[in-house]
Amino acid sequence: MSLSEQLANIGSEVGRAAKWQGKDEEKFKGAVTRASEFFDLTLEDQRWKGRLFEIGRVKELFYDGISGRNEYKTDLKDLENYFYPFMSFVARQYTF
């Protein structure tokens, strides 16, 4: 997958986590697990070695937003906005 596709997948799960945070613990945990897996897979992809710092920082912000520590005052809705351009770009590619 392209970087845009990988980030769109992460963004979809971040959006799901934002939607279910504080409402449905099981669905929230599922979205967090999938987002974490997508983050890890993207960070392991050597094609993006020039973007690892940025991706790692966004992952750190995601964990801040789900943990409740709020060290960076991260809101998952704000992170969803970060990922929106990637999701929008990928969606336009697959629109018939």
N, CA, C and O atoms as a GROMACS GRO file, in nm:
protein
  384
    1MET      N    1   0.084  -0.119   0.000
    1MET     CA    2   0.000   0.000   0.000
    1MET      C    3   0.088   0.124   0.000
    1MET      O    4   0.202   0.123   0.047
    2SER      N    5   0.033   0.230  -0.053
    2SER     CA    6   0.102   0.358  -0.050
    2SER      C    7   0.097   0.416   0.092
    2SER      O    8   0.020   0.369   0.177
    3LEU      N    9   0.179   0.517   0.116
    3LEU     CA   10   0.177   0.582   0.247
    3LEU      C   11   0.040   0.643   0.274
    3LEU      O   12  -0.011   0.635   0.386
    4SER      N   13  -0.020   0.704   0.172
    4SER     CA   14  -0.154   0.762   0.190
    4SER      C   15  -0.255   0.656   0.230
    4SER      O   16  -0.339   0.680   0.316
    5GLU      N   17  -0.247   0.539   0.169
    5GLU     CA   18  -0.340   0.431   0.204
    5GLU      C   19  -0.317   0.382   0.346
    5GLU      O   20  -0.412   0.357   0.420
    6GLN      N   21  -0.190   0.369   0.384
    6GLN     CA   22  -0.160   0.325   0.519
    6GLN      C   23  -0.209   0.427   0.622
    6GLN      O   24  -0.267   0.390   0.724
    7LEU      N   25  -0.184   0.555   0.596
    7LEU     CA   26  -0.229   0.658   0.689
    7LEU      C   27  -0.381   0.670   0.691
    7LEU      O   28  -0.440   0.702   0.794
    8ALA      N   29  -0.445   0.646   0.578
    8ALA     CA   30  -0.592   0.646   0.575
    8ALA      C   31  -0.648   0.534   0.661
    8ALA      O   32  -0.748   0.553   0.730
    9ASN      N   33  -0.584   0.418   0.657
    9ASN     CA   34  -0.629   0.306   0.742
    9ASN      C   35  -0.612   0.340   0.890
    9ASN      O   36  -0.701   0.312   0.971
   10ILE      N   37  -0.499   0.399   0.925
   10ILE     CA   38  -0.479   0.442   1.063
   10ILE      C   39  -0.586   0.543   1.101
   10ILE      O   40  -0.647   0.533   1.208
   11GLY      N   41  -0.609   0.640   1.013
   11GLY     CA   42  -0.707   0.744   1.040
   11GLY      C   43  -0.847   0.691   1.061
   11GLY      O   44  -0.922   0.741   1.144
   12SER      N   45  -0.883   0.588   0.985
   12SER     CA   46  -1.016   0.527   1.002
   12SER      C   47  -1.031   0.470   1.142
   12SER      O   48  -1.136   0.484   1.205
   13GLU      N   49  -0.927   0.405   1.190
   13GLU     CA   50  -0.934   0.346   1.324
   13GLU      C   51  -0.926   0.453   1.433
   13GLU      O   52  -0.989   0.438   1.538
   14VAL      N   53  -0.850   0.559   1.410
   14VAL     CA   54  -0.847   0.670   1.504
   14VAL      C   55  -0.988   0.731   1.514
   14VAL      O   56  -1.034   0.763   1.623
   15GLY      N   57  -1.054   0.746   1.400
   15GLY     CA   58  -1.191   0.798   1.399
   15GLY      C   59  -1.286   0.708   1.475
   15GLY      O   60  -1.372   0.755   1.549
   16ARG      N   61  -1.271   0.577   1.456
   16ARG     CA   62  -1.356   0.483   1.530
   16ARG      C   63  -1.329   0.492   1.680
   16ARG      O   64  -1.422   0.489   1.761
   17ALA      N   65  -1.202   0.502   1.716
   17ALA     CA   66  -1.168   0.516   1.858
   17ALA      C   67  -1.229   0.643   1.916
   17ALA      O   68  -1.282   0.642   2.027
   18ALA      N   69  -1.222   0.752   1.839
   18ALA     CA   70  -1.281   0.878   1.886
   18ALA      C   71  -1.431   0.864   1.904
   18ALA      O   72  -1.489   0.915   2.000
   19LYS      N   73  -1.494   0.794   1.810
   19LYS     CA   74  -1.640   0.777   1.816
   19LYS      C   75  -1.682   0.698   1.940
   19LYS      O   76  -1.783   0.730   2.002
   20TRP      N   77  -1.606   0.595   1.975
   20TRP     CA   78  -1.648   0.505   2.082
   20TRP      C   79  -1.586   0.534   2.218
   20TRP      O   80  -1.625   0.475   2.318
   21GLN      N   81  -1.488   0.626   2.223
   21GLN     CA   82  -1.424   0.658   2.351
   21GLN      C   83  -1.529   0.707   2.451
   21GLN      O   84  -1.601   0.803   2.424
   22GLY      N   85  -1.535   0.641   2.564
   22GLY     CA   86  -1.629   0.679   2.669
   22GLY      C   87  -1.771   0.632   2.645
   22GLY      O   88  -1.860   0.662   2.725
   23LYS      N   89  -1.796   0.558   2.534
   23LYS     CA   90  -1.932   0.513   2.503
   23LYS      C   91  -1.944   0.362   2.500
   23LYS      O   92  -2.035   0.305   2.560
   24ASP      N   93  -1.851   0.296   2.431
   24ASP     CA   94  -1.855   0.151   2.418
   24ASP      C   95  -1.712   0.100   2.428
   24ASP      O   96  -1.635   0.108   2.332
   25GLU      N   97  -1.676   0.049   2.545
   25GLU     CA   98  -1.539   0.011   2.575
   25GLU      C   99  -1.487  -0.098   2.480
   25GLU      O  100  -1.371  -0.094   2.439
   26GLU      N  101  -1.570  -0.194   2.446
   26GLU     CA  102  -1.527  -0.303   2.358
   26GLU      C  103  -1.493  -0.251   2.218
   26GLU      O  104  -1.389  -0.286   2.162
   27LYS      N  105  -1.580  -0.170   2.162
   27LYS     CA  106  -1.554  -0.114   2.030
   27LYS      C  107  -1.435  -0.019   2.032
   27LYS      O  108  -1.356  -0.015   1.938
   28PHE      N  109  -1.422   0.058   2.140
   28PHE     CA  110  -1.308   0.148   2.156
   28PHE      C  111  -1.178   0.069   2.158
   28PHE      O  112  -1.083   0.104   2.087
   29LYS      N  113  -1.172  -0.036   2.238
   29LYS     CA  114  -1.051  -0.117   2.248
   29LYS      C  115  -1.017  -0.182   2.114
   29LYS      O  116  -0.899  -0.192   2.078
   30GLY      N  117  -1.117  -0.228   2.042
   30GLY     CA  118  -1.093  -0.288   1.910
   30GLY      C  119  -1.031  -0.188   1.814
   30GLY      O  120  -0.936  -0.221   1.743
   31ALA      N  121  -1.083  -0.067   1.812
   31ALA     CA  122  -1.029   0.037   1.724
   31ALA      C  123  -0.887   0.074   1.765
   31ALA      O  124  -0.801   0.095   1.680
   32VAL      N  125  -0.862   0.082   1.895
   32VAL     CA  126  -0.728   0.114   1.945
   32VAL      C  127  -0.630   0.004   1.904
   32VAL      O  128  -0.518   0.033   1.861
   33THR      N  129  -0.671  -0.120   1.918
   33THR     CA  130  -0.584  -0.232   1.880
   33THR      C  131  -0.551  -0.227   1.732
   33THR      O  132  -0.435  -0.242   1.693
   34ARG      N  133  -0.652  -0.206   1.648
   34ARG     CA  134  -0.627  -0.201   1.504
   34ARG      C  135  -0.541  -0.081   1.466
   34ARG      O  136  -0.450  -0.094   1.384
   35ALA      N  137  -0.567   0.035   1.526
   35ALA     CA  138  -0.484   0.153   1.497
   35ALA      C  139  -0.339   0.127   1.538
   35ALA      O  140  -0.247   0.163   1.465
   36SER      N  141  -0.320   0.066   1.653
   36SER     CA  142  -0.184   0.035   1.700
   36SER      C  143  -0.112  -0.058   1.604
   36SER      O  144   0.005  -0.038   1.573
   37GLU      N  145  -0.183  -0.159   1.556
   37GLU     CA  146  -0.124  -0.252   1.459
   37GLU      C  147  -0.087  -0.180   1.330
   37GLU      O  148   0.020  -0.203   1.274
   38PHE      N  149  -0.176  -0.092   1.282
   38PHE     CA  150  -0.148  -0.018   1.160
   38PHE      C  151  -0.031   0.078   1.178
   38PHE      O  152   0.052   0.093   1.089
   39PHE      N  153  -0.023   0.144   1.295
   39PHE     CA  154   0.092   0.229   1.324
   39PHE      C  155   0.221   0.148   1.317
   39PHE      O  156   0.317   0.188   1.252
   40ASP      N  157   0.221   0.033   1.384
   40ASP     CA  158   0.342  -0.049   1.388
   40ASP      C  159   0.382  -0.097   1.250
   40ASP      O  160   0.500  -0.092   1.214
   41LEU      N  161   0.286  -0.144   1.172
   41LEU     CA  162   0.316  -0.190   1.036
   41LEU      C  163   0.372  -0.077   0.950
   41LEU      O  164   0.464  -0.099   0.871
   42THR      N  165   0.317   0.042   0.964
   42THR     CA  166   0.364   0.156   0.887
   42THR      C  167   0.504   0.196   0.930
   42THR      O  168   0.588   0.227   0.846
   43LEU      N  169   0.530   0.194   1.060
   43LEU     CA  170   0.663   0.230   1.109
   43LEU      C  171   0.768   0.127   1.070
   43LEU      O  172   0.886   0.161   1.057
   44GLU      N  173   0.728   0.002   1.052
   44GLU     CA  174   0.821  -0.104   1.011
   44GLU      C  175   0.852  -0.101   0.862
   44GLU      O  176   0.948  -0.163   0.817
   45ASP      N  177   0.771  -0.030   0.785
   45ASP     CA  178   0.787  -0.025   0.640
   45ASP      C  179   0.904   0.067   0.604
   45ASP      O  180   0.896   0.188   0.622
   46GLN      N  181   1.011   0.009   0.556
   46GLN     CA  182   1.134   0.085   0.528
   46GLN      C  183   1.119   0.189   0.418
   46GLN      O  184   1.205   0.276   0.404
   47ARG      N  185   1.013   0.181   0.340
   47ARG     CA  186   0.992   0.282   0.236
   47ARG      C  187   0.969   0.421   0.297
   47ARG      O  188   0.991   0.522   0.230
   48TRP      N  189   0.925   0.425   0.422
   48TRP     CA  190   0.889   0.553   0.484
   48TRP      C  191   0.994   0.598   0.584
   48TRP      O  192   0.962   0.675   0.676
   49LYS      N  193   1.118   0.552   0.570
   49LYS     CA  194   1.219   0.586   0.670
   49LYS      C  195   1.240   0.736   0.686
   49LYS      O  196   1.281   0.781   0.792
   50GLY      N  197   1.212   0.814   0.583
   50GLY     CA  198   1.221   0.958   0.594
   50GLY      C  199   1.104   1.022   0.667
   50GLY      O  200   1.109   1.140   0.700
   51ARG      N  201   0.999   0.945   0.691
   51ARG     CA  202   0.879   0.997   0.758
   51ARG      C  203   0.857   0.934   0.895
   51ARG      O  204   0.754   0.957   0.959
   52LEU      N  205   0.952   0.855   0.941
   52LEU     CA  206   0.933   0.781   1.065
   52LEU      C  207   0.913   0.872   1.186
   52LEU      O  208   0.834   0.841   1.275
   53PHE      N  209   0.984   0.984   1.189
   53PHE     CA  210   0.969   1.075   1.303
   53PHE      C  211   0.826   1.125   1.313
   53PHE      O  212   0.766   1.124   1.420
   54GLU      N  213   0.773   1.170   1.200
   54GLU     CA  214   0.636   1.223   1.197
   54GLU      C  215   0.534   1.116   1.236
   54GLU      O  216   0.445   1.140   1.318
   55ILE      N  217   0.548   0.999   1.177
   55ILE     CA  218   0.454   0.890   1.206
   55ILE      C  219   0.465   0.849   1.354
   55ILE      O  220   0.364   0.827   1.420
   56GLY      N  221   0.587   0.841   1.404
   56GLY     CA  222   0.607   0.807   1.545
   56GLY      C  223   0.549   0.912   1.638
   56GLY      O  224   0.494   0.878   1.743
   57ARG      N  225   0.559   1.037   1.601
   57ARG     CA  226   0.503   1.144   1.684
   57ARG      C  227   0.351   1.137   1.687
   57ARG      O  228   0.289   1.156   1.791
   58VAL      N  229   0.291   1.109   1.571
   58VAL     CA  230   0.144   1.097   1.567
   58VAL      C  231   0.100   0.977   1.651
   58VAL      O  232  -0.003   0.984   1.719
   59LYS      N  233   0.176   0.868   1.647
   59LYS     CA  234   0.145   0.752   1.730
   59LYS      C  235   0.152   0.790   1.878
   59LYS      O  236   0.067   0.750   1.958
   60GLU      N  237   0.254   0.868   1.915
   60GLU     CA  238   0.267   0.914   2.053
   60GLU      C  239   0.147   1.000   2.094
   60GLU      O  240   0.095   0.986   2.205
   61LEU      N  241   0.103   1.087   2.005
   61LEU     CA  242  -0.014   1.169   2.034
   61LEU      C  243  -0.140   1.083   2.046
   61LEU      O  244  -0.225   1.110   2.131
   62PHE      N  245  -0.150   0.981   1.963
   62PHE     CA  246  -0.264   0.889   1.971
   62PHE      C  247  -0.268   0.822   2.108
   62PHE      O  248  -0.373   0.817   2.172
   63TYR      N  249  -0.154   0.771   2.154
   63TYR     CA  250  -0.150   0.707   2.285
   63TYR      C  251  -0.180   0.807   2.397
   63TYR      O  252  -0.242   0.770   2.497
   64ASP      N  253  -0.139   0.931   2.381
   64ASP     CA  254  -0.173   1.034   2.478
   64ASP      C  255  -0.324   1.053   2.484
   64ASP      O  256  -0.383   1.068   2.591
   65GLY      N  257  -0.387   1.053   2.367
   65GLY     CA  258  -0.531   1.074   2.359
   65GLY      C  259  -0.614   0.959   2.414
   65GLY      O  260  -0.725   0.980   2.463
   66ILE      N  261  -0.562   0.838   2.405
   66ILE     CA  262  -0.640   0.723   2.454
   66ILE      C  263  -0.609   0.689   2.599
   66ILE      O  264  -0.688   0.622   2.666
   67SER      N  265  -0.495   0.734   2.648
   67SER     CA  266  -0.452   0.694   2.783
   67SER      C  267  -0.516   0.775   2.894
   67SER      O  268  -0.527   0.729   3.007
   68GLY      N  269  -0.557   0.896   2.860
   68GLY     CA  270  -0.610   0.984   2.963
   68GLY      C  271  -0.503   1.063   3.035
   68GLY      O  272  -0.534   1.146   3.120
   69ARG      N  273  -0.374   1.039   3.003
   69ARG     CA  274  -0.266   1.116   3.066
   69ARG      C  275  -0.274   1.262   3.025
   69ARG      O  276  -0.252   1.353   3.105
   70ASN      N  277  -0.307   1.281   2.899
   70ASN     CA  278  -0.328   1.414   2.844
   70ASN      C  279  -0.207   1.506   2.860
   70ASN      O  280  -0.221   1.627   2.881
   71GLU      N  281  -0.088   1.448   2.850
   71GLU     CA  282   0.035   1.526   2.857
   71GLU      C  283   0.040   1.632   2.748
   71GLU      O  284   0.089   1.743   2.770
   72TYR      N  285  -0.010   1.596   2.629
   72TYR     CA  286  -0.010   1.689   2.516
   72TYR      C  287  -0.149   1.748   2.489
   72TYR      O  288  -0.168   1.820   2.391
   73LYS      N  289  -0.243   1.715   2.575
   73LYS     CA  290  -0.381   1.761   2.559
   73LYS      C  291  -0.439   1.718   2.423
   73LYS      O  292  -0.505   1.794   2.353
   74THR      N  293  -0.410   1.592   2.389
   74THR     CA  294  -0.452   1.537   2.261
   74THR      C  295  -0.600   1.499   2.264
   74THR      O  296  -0.646   1.432   2.356
   75ASP      N  297  -0.670   1.542   2.165
   75ASP     CA  298  -0.809   1.505   2.144
   75ASP      C  299  -0.812   1.417   2.019
   75ASP      O  300  -0.758   1.456   1.915
   76LEU      N  301  -0.874   1.301   2.028
   76LEU     CA  302  -0.877   1.210   1.913
   76LEU      C  303  -0.945   1.273   1.792
   76LEU      O  304  -0.912   1.239   1.678
   77LYS      N  305  -1.039   1.364   1.815
   77LYS     CA  306  -1.104   1.433   1.703
   77LYS      C  307  -1.002   1.520   1.627
   77LYS      O  308  -1.009   1.531   1.505
   78ASP      N  309  -0.909   1.580   1.700
   78ASP     CA  310  -0.804   1.657   1.634
   78ASP      C  311  -0.714   1.567   1.550
   78ASP      O  312  -0.676   1.603   1.439
   79LEU      N  313  -0.682   1.450   1.604
   79LEU     CA  314  -0.602   1.355   1.526
   79LEU      C  315  -0.677   1.305   1.405
   79LEU      O  316  -0.618   1.284   1.299
   80GLU      N  317  -0.806   1.286   1.419
   80GLU     CA  318  -0.888   1.246   1.306
   80GLU      C  319  -0.879   1.352   1.195
   80GLU      O  320  -0.874   1.318   1.077
   81ASN      N  321  -0.877   1.477   1.234
   81ASN     CA  322  -0.861   1.586   1.136
   81ASN      C  323  -0.726   1.580   1.067
   81ASN      O  324  -0.716   1.613   0.949
   82TYR      N  325  -0.622   1.538   1.138
   82TYR     CA  326  -0.489   1.521   1.079
   82TYR      C  327  -0.495   1.416   0.967
   82TYR      O  328  -0.435   1.434   0.861
   83PHE      N  329  -0.566   1.308   0.992
   83PHE     CA  330  -0.572   1.198   0.896
   83PHE      C  331  -0.672   1.220   0.783
   83PHE      O  332  -0.667   1.152   0.681
   84TYR      N  333  -0.763   1.314   0.801
   84TYR     CA  334  -0.870   1.333   0.703
   84TYR      C  335  -0.820   1.353   0.559
   84TYR      O  336  -0.877   1.293   0.468
   85PRO      N  337  -0.717   1.435   0.534
   85PRO     CA  338  -0.672   1.451   0.395
   85PRO      C  339  -0.627   1.319   0.331
   85PRO      O  340  -0.647   1.298   0.211
   86PHE      N  341  -0.567   1.231   0.409
   86PHE     CA  342  -0.524   1.101   0.355
   86PHE      C  343  -0.646   1.015   0.321
   86PHE      O  344  -0.650   0.951   0.216
   87MET      N  345  -0.744   1.015   0.411
   87MET     CA  346  -0.865   0.937   0.387
   87MET      C  347  -0.941   0.991   0.267
   87MET      O  348  -0.993   0.914   0.186
   88SER      N  349  -0.947   1.122   0.255
   88SER     CA  350  -1.016   1.185   0.144
   88SER      C  351  -0.946   1.155   0.011
   88SER      O  352  -1.012   1.125  -0.089
   89PHE      N  353  -0.813   1.163   0.010
   89PHE     CA  354  -0.736   1.135  -0.110
   89PHE      C  355  -0.757   0.991  -0.157
   89PHE      O  356  -0.780   0.967  -0.275
   90VAL      N  357  -0.750   0.898  -0.064
   90VAL     CA  358  -0.768   0.756  -0.099
   90VAL      C  359  -0.911   0.731  -0.147
   90VAL      O  360  -0.932   0.657  -0.242
   91ALA      N  361  -1.008   0.792  -0.082
   91ALA     CA  362  -1.147   0.774  -0.122
   91ALA      C  363  -1.170   0.824  -0.265
   91ALA      O  364  -1.243   0.762  -0.342
   92ARG      N  365  -1.107   0.936  -0.300
   92ARG     CA  366  -1.122   0.989  -0.436
   92ARG      C  367  -1.061   0.897  -0.540
   92ARG      O  368  -1.109   0.889  -0.653
   93GLN      N  369  -0.955   0.827  -0.502
   93GLN     CA  370  -0.891   0.734  -0.595
   93GLN      C  371  -0.982   0.616  -0.629
   93GLN      O  372  -0.976   0.562  -0.739
   94TYR      N  373  -1.064   0.577  -0.536
   94TYR     CA  374  -1.146   0.458  -0.554
   94TYR      C  375  -1.291   0.489  -0.586
   94TYR      O  376  -1.376   0.400  -0.586
   95THR      N  377  -1.321   0.615  -0.614
   95THR     CA  378  -1.456   0.654  -0.652
   95THR      C  379  -1.474   0.629  -0.801
   95THR      O  380  -1.390   0.666  -0.882
   96PHE      N  381  -1.584   0.567  -0.833
   96PHE     CA  382  -1.608   0.532  -0.974
   96PHE      C  383  -1.686   0.639  -1.042
   96PHE      O  384  -1.717   0.628  -1.161
   0.00000   0.00000   0.00000
